[in-house]
């Protein structure tokens, strides 16, 4: 049996749908967002919206993907040099994200909910968000490797084991942020969770310098 052909999408309509969806999901969250409002704001029929994305879940996933791609592209344009150490890496990353949140508030709010409040989403979407997070962590792992290559490690230290340890700390920070989101569900930007940045820098400083007095 021949595979069903994908109907080409009108790029102008896609752009309008994505802009409308980004704003609606940012303002209302996944649960309360209305596809009627999105189709109306995008000046397309609700039928076309579902024809392109299949369901509200499909539309949300596409919206989060776009937000993620946008922040990655924006930060990559700003990143001109590899930081000299892990603390600087965390500080610079936090600054980039804070700046992005000010220029792209809808995208940042969508990502905060998608990655920070997974339990609010349907099970299928939770799995998809975890997949996107894993992709982002692969890029982070590459950057950590570049930073370590600029640092003078003790000769007995295994590079790959060190990267794995640092990634474990990243995951711990993410877990703490998710726990915070459960208690403070109205976080709008990274400015509302400045403690995360401080905690991350503290963790990285301990990793770099150890916790035993010389």
Secondary structure by P-SEA (a helix, b strand, c coil): ccccccccccaaaaaaaaaaaaaaaaacccccccaaaaaaaacccaaaaaaacccaaaaaaaaaaaaaaaaaaaaaaacccccccaaaaaaaaaaaaaaaaaacaaaaaaaaaaccccccccaaaaaaaaaaaaaaaaaaaaaaaaaaaaccccccccaaaaaaaaaaaaaaaaaaaaaaaaaccccccccccaaaaaaaaaaaaaaacccccc
